[in-house]
Amino acid sequence: MQLSVIITTYNSEQWLQKVLEGYSNQTERDFEVIIADDGSTEKTKQLIDTFQNQFKFPIVHVWQEDNGFQKSKILNKAILKTNTDYFLFTDGDCIPRKDFVAQHLKYKEEGFFLSGGYFKLPMKASCKISSDNIKTQDCFSISWLITNGVSKTFKLSKLTNIRFFATFMNWLTPTKKTFNGHNTSCFKSDLIAINGFNEEMQYGGLDREVGERLFNFGILSKQIRYSAVCLHLDHKRDYATKETRERNNEIRNFNKKNKIIQIKNGITQLK
């Protein structure tokens, strides 16, 4: 296997089904799927079981009890269950285009992590996408999206499949090359070196904090948001609070100021 796709989820079977459809229709098949499940009910396991024969390798379902938002903890547990030396992190609400995995493998380079983005859909379009739309890739068509409730704006250019335009836009975009939990890949050895995700952090910047410690470690980043394309399905974020964001910002500011590489509450405490 060339790569481990690590997908976070929590009680979102309808969206996760669309996401797994996307990964079962990839042009590159030599990868494993690790589901990092932060306490979902049995329904999520039942859904995952229906997809087991659609991938070259068995899906690994890593589950922990529901004890509030603990994304960092379940990601660290998922990392320990991987079987490759290269990881692609994404969320259970992001449908990958058929070349998503192939693009991450194409641009991977030692000394770098890859920073991707997403195209955010409104609820109407999110609900409209069917398995057939994913298999035919209609849902990545600009005309299909506009017909199904997406506003006609320049942001639709993110969905380009013109290679030279995508490369140019990756270079031109002012968006920072950050570690984004919905679309980022990196080497396992680099992540282990910084002790993985910080389990002191809840929702709000926990992914970017990983990237900031990777920068402190000497790892650079490459922008691929126009090359590795995924659709972000709409949903509520009831777990987002002002308090956790402020706490996370304090941690991030401290780590950046003090050039912190390894944190205490990471992967090592799970071994």
C-alpha positions as CSV (number, residue, x, y, z in Angstrom):
1,M,0.0,0.0,0.0
2,Q,1.2,3.5,-0.9
3,L,-0.9,5.5,1.4
4,S,-3.3,5.5,4.4
5,V,-6.5,7.6,4.1
6,I,-7.5,8.6,7.6
7,I,-11.2,9.8,7.7
8,T,-12.7,11.3,10.9
9,T,-16.4,10.8,11.6
10,Y,-19.1,11.1,14.2
11,N,-22.7,10.0,13.7
12,S,-22.9,11.2,10.1
13,E,-23.8,8.0,8.2
14,Q,-25.5,9.8,5.3
15,W,-22.4,12.0,4.6
16,L,-19.9,9.2,5.3
17,Q,-21.6,7.0,2.8
18,K,-21.1,9.6,0.1
19,V,-17.4,10.0,1.1
20,L,-16.8,6.3,1.0
21,E,-18.4,6.2,-2.4
22,G,-15.8,8.7,-3.5
23,Y,-12.9,6.7,-2.2
24,S,-14.3,3.5,-3.8
25,N,-14.2,5.2,-7.2
26,Q,-10.6,6.4,-7.1
27,T,-8.2,6.0,-10.1
28,E,-5.5,5.0,-7.6
29,R,-6.5,1.8,-5.7
30,D,-3.3,1.0,-3.8
31,F,-4.3,2.6,-0.4
32,E,-6.0,1.6,2.8
33,V,-8.9,3.4,4.6
34,I,-8.8,4.1,8.3
35,I,-12.0,5.4,9.9
36,A,-11.2,7.5,13.0
37,D,-14.6,7.3,14.8
38,D,-15.1,9.7,17.7
39,G,-17.9,7.7,19.4
40,S,-20.5,7.0,16.7
41,T,-23.4,4.6,17.2
42,E,-23.6,1.1,15.7
43,K,-25.1,2.6,12.6
44,T,-21.7,3.8,11.5
45,K,-20.1,0.4,11.9
46,Q,-23.0,-1.2,9.9
47,L,-22.4,1.3,7.1
48,I,-18.6,0.6,7.0
49,D,-19.3,-3.1,6.8
50,T,-21.3,-2.6,3.6
51,F,-18.2,-1.0,2.0
52,Q,-15.7,-3.7,3.0
53,N,-15.7,-5.4,-0.4
54,Q,-15.4,-2.2,-2.5
55,F,-11.8,-1.5,-1.6
56,K,-8.6,-3.4,-2.4
57,F,-7.7,-3.6,1.3
58,P,-10.0,-4.0,4.3
59,I,-11.3,-0.8,6.0
60,V,-9.9,-0.4,9.5
61,H,-12.5,1.0,11.9
62,V,-10.9,2.7,14.9
63,W,-13.6,3.6,17.5
64,Q,-13.6,5.2,20.9
65,E,-16.4,6.0,23.4
66,D,-18.4,9.2,23.0
67,N,-16.9,11.5,25.6
68,G,-17.3,14.9,23.9
69,F,-15.2,16.2,21.0
70,Q,-11.9,14.3,21.0
71,K,-10.8,14.4,17.5
72,S,-7.1,14.6,18.4
73,K,-7.3,11.5,20.5
74,I,-9.1,9.4,17.9
75,L,-6.6,10.5,15.2
76,N,-3.7,9.4,17.3
77,K,-5.3,6.1,17.8
78,A,-6.0,5.8,14.1
79,I,-2.3,6.6,13.3
80,L,-1.2,3.6,15.4
81,K,-3.4,1.3,13.3
82,T,-1.9,2.3,9.9
83,N,0.2,0.1,7.7
84,T,1.9,2.6,5.4
85,D,4.5,5.4,5.8
86,Y,2.4,8.2,4.2
87,F,-1.0,9.6,5.5
88,L,-3.8,11.5,3.8
89,F,-6.0,13.2,6.4
90,T,-9.6,14.1,5.6
91,D,-13.1,14.3,7.1
92,G,-16.2,12.2,6.8
93,D,-18.0,15.1,5.1
94,C,-15.6,15.6,2.2
95,I,-16.2,13.8,-1.0
96,P,-13.0,13.3,-3.0
97,R,-12.8,13.6,-6.8
98,K,-11.7,10.4,-8.5
99,D,-8.0,11.6,-8.8
100,F,-7.8,12.8,-5.2
101,V,-5.5,10.1,-3.9
102,A,-3.5,10.1,-7.1
103,Q,-2.8,13.8,-6.8
104,H,-1.6,13.5,-3.2
105,L,0.8,10.7,-4.3
106,K,1.9,12.7,-7.3
107,Y,3.0,15.7,-5.3
108,K,4.3,14.0,-2.1
109,E,7.9,14.9,-1.4
110,E,10.2,14.3,1.6
111,G,10.6,17.4,3.7
112,F,7.0,18.6,2.9
113,F,3.4,18.2,3.8
114,L,0.7,18.9,1.2
115,S,-1.9,21.5,1.9
116,G,-5.3,21.1,0.2
117,G,-8.6,22.8,0.4
118,Y,-12.2,22.1,-0.3
119,F,-15.2,23.5,-2.2
120,K,-18.0,24.1,0.4
121,L,-21.5,23.1,-0.7
122,P,-24.9,24.4,0.6
123,M,-27.3,22.0,2.1
124,K,-29.4,21.6,-1.0
125,A,-26.5,20.5,-3.1
126,S,-25.1,18.3,-0.3
127,C,-28.4,16.4,-0.1
128,K,-28.8,16.1,-3.9
129,I,-25.6,14.2,-4.5
130,S,-26.3,10.5,-5.1
131,S,-24.1,7.4,-5.5
132,D,-24.5,7.7,-9.2
133,N,-23.5,11.3,-9.2
134,I,-20.3,10.3,-7.5
135,K,-19.6,7.4,-9.8
136,T,-20.1,9.5,-12.9
137,Q,-18.4,12.5,-11.2
138,D,-21.4,14.7,-12.2
139,C,-21.2,16.3,-8.7
140,F,-17.8,17.8,-9.6
141,S,-19.3,19.4,-12.7
142,I,-19.7,23.2,-12.4
143,S,-22.9,23.1,-14.5
144,W,-24.4,20.3,-12.3
145,L,-23.6,22.2,-9.1
146,I,-25.1,25.5,-10.4
147,T,-28.3,23.6,-11.4
148,N,-28.5,22.1,-7.9
149,G,-28.2,25.3,-5.8
150,V,-24.6,26.4,-5.9
151,S,-24.0,30.1,-6.5
152,K,-22.1,31.0,-9.7
153,T,-18.9,32.6,-8.3
154,F,-15.1,32.5,-9.0
155,K,-14.8,29.9,-6.2
156,L,-16.0,27.3,-8.6
157,S,-12.6,27.6,-10.3
158,K,-11.4,25.3,-7.5
159,L,-13.0,22.5,-9.3
160,T,-10.9,22.9,-12.5
161,N,-9.6,19.7,-14.1
162,I,-7.3,21.6,-16.4
163,R,-3.8,20.7,-15.1
164,F,-1.9,23.8,-16.1
165,F,-4.6,26.1,-14.7
166,A,-4.6,24.2,-11.4
167,T,-0.8,24.4,-11.1
168,F,-0.9,28.1,-11.8
169,M,-3.7,28.7,-9.2
170,N,-1.8,26.6,-6.6
171,W,1.0,29.1,-7.1
172,L,-1.2,32.2,-7.3
173,T,-3.6,31.6,-4.4
174,P,-3.0,33.9,-1.3
175,T,-4.4,31.1,0.9
176,K,-1.7,30.0,3.4
177,K,-0.2,26.5,3.1
178,T,-1.6,25.2,6.4
179,F,-2.2,21.7,7.7
180,N,-5.9,21.2,7.1
181,G,-7.7,18.2,8.6
182,H,-10.0,17.9,5.6
183,N,-7.3,17.7,2.9
184,T,-3.7,17.3,3.9
185,S,-1.1,14.5,3.5
186,C,2.3,14.0,5.2
187,F,4.9,11.4,6.0
188,K,4.3,9.2,9.1
189,S,7.9,9.7,10.3
190,D,7.4,13.5,10.4
191,L,4.1,13.2,12.4
192,I,5.7,10.7,14.9
193,A,8.6,13.1,15.3
194,I,6.3,15.8,16.7
195,N,4.3,13.3,18.7
196,G,1.1,13.5,16.6
197,F,-2.0,15.5,17.4
198,N,-2.3,17.5,20.7
199,E,-5.0,15.9,22.8
200,E,-5.2,19.0,25.0
201,M,-7.0,20.7,22.0
202,Q,-10.6,20.4,21.0
203,Y,-12.4,22.0,18.1
204,G,-10.8,25.1,16.5
205,G,-7.4,25.0,14.9
206,L,-6.2,21.6,16.2
207,D,-5.1,20.6,12.7
208,R,-3.3,23.8,12.0
209,E,-1.4,23.4,15.2
210,V,0.1,20.2,13.9
211,G,1.3,22.0,10.8
212,E,2.8,24.7,12.9
213,R,4.8,22.2,14.9
214,L,5.9,20.5,11.7
215,F,7.2,23.9,10.6
216,N,9.1,24.2,13.8
217,F,10.6,20.7,13.0
218,G,11.8,22.0,9.7
219,I,9.1,20.6,7.4
220,L,7.8,22.9,4.7
221,S,4.4,22.7,2.9
222,K,3.2,22.7,-0.7
223,Q,-0.1,24.1,-1.9
224,I,-2.3,21.7,-3.9
225,R,-5.8,23.0,-3.2
226,Y,-6.6,23.3,-7.0
227,S,-5.1,19.9,-7.8
228,A,-6.5,17.7,-5.0
229,V,-10.2,18.5,-5.1
230,C,-13.0,17.5,-2.6
231,L,-16.5,18.7,-1.9
232,H,-17.4,19.7,1.6
233,L,-20.9,18.7,2.6
234,D,-22.9,21.1,4.8
235,H,-23.6,20.4,8.5
236,K,-23.9,22.0,11.9
237,R,-21.1,22.4,14.3
238,D,-22.7,22.2,17.7
239,Y,-19.4,21.3,19.3
240,A,-17.8,24.7,18.4
241,T,-17.5,27.0,21.4
242,K,-15.8,30.4,22.0
243,E,-14.0,28.9,25.1
244,T,-12.3,26.1,23.2
245,R,-11.2,28.3,20.4
246,E,-9.6,30.8,22.8
247,R,-7.9,27.9,24.7
248,N,-6.6,26.5,21.4
249,N,-5.3,29.9,20.3
250,E,-3.4,30.2,23.5
251,I,-1.8,26.8,22.9
252,R,-0.9,27.6,19.3
253,N,0.5,31.0,20.2
254,F,2.7,29.5,22.9
255,N,4.0,26.8,20.6
256,K,4.8,29.2,17.8
257,K,6.5,31.7,20.1
258,N,8.6,29.0,21.8
259,K,9.3,26.9,18.7
260,I,7.7,23.8,20.3
261,I,8.1,20.6,18.3
262,Q,6.9,17.8,20.5
263,I,3.9,18.1,22.8
264,K,3.3,16.0,25.9
265,N,-0.2,14.7,25.3
266,G,0.2,13.0,22.0
267,I,0.8,9.6,20.4
268,T,3.4,8.4,22.9
269,Q,0.9,8.3,25.8
270,L,-1.2,5.8,23.9
271,K,1.6,3.3,23.4
